[in-house]
Amino acid sequence: MALSSMTGFARSHGTSGPYSFAWEIKSVNAKGLDVRLRLPPGWDAVEPPVRARAAEVLSRGTVYANLTLDRPGAQPVVRVNEAVLAAVLDTLKSLAGRVTAEPPRLDGILSVKGVVEVAEAEESEDDRRAAEAALVVGFAQALDGLATMRRHEGAALGRLLGQRLDEITGLVARAEAAPGRKAEAIRQRLADQVAALLETSERFDADRLHQEAILIASKADVREELDRLVAHVAQAKSMIAKGGAVGRRLDFLSQELNREANTVCSKSNDLELTNIGLELKSVVEQFREQVQNLE
């Protein structure tokens, strides 16, 4: 399966009988799947199948879907409001002997507000059901376009994540080769510090100090942290190669990588190893930021 990002945009449009419609869909990052629909009044019947389709195709992301709909093929219907017309005629008759004026004309009477009503033709039940089915199909088409765009961006993210993991592997190799991380080097530095303390005072127990130095040296070794970094990198590469909705698991793994990088920095008492640890933290943070965009 391919990787997918959580950001994308797509449109679709179509017609059904007298209706024409257009879907516009965009998605952004989110912890789960959140579909937010904007539908014209009276078209709520399409919401359940649309939401179900989105859940089938997408795993994560906030999805904004907007539907515009009109009936350009519907012929207008002109109706005369008989009650209003009768009232207007009665008023004209009552004024006929009281006001000197030209006899009323038909166009003047029809122009009186409320006499003539213009409305859309009533829709048939069959047209409505056919339009609802077409809207669901149109949404599925737009959703497929969105998913294609998300996969395209996911492929680019996969390449970037692979580069970050290769950088982490290279930094781990540098740490492995750093002379200062060797247990012997750590012990020697501590032994020098112990010797310096003994020179300044006779109250220190030399044997006890050397034992403490050996214990501190063993705790300062970053062998386990480097091994775990290698294991986490291998696991991350396996997830990326497998694809699918692995964003959450990679996000957790990035936290583990950051924890190991922090421990390398905290244990190090060697400048080169400290600098490598800081570089590790920087690359891991870049990895984590890019993972945030994955589905």
Disulfide bonds with the S-S distance in Angstrom:
none
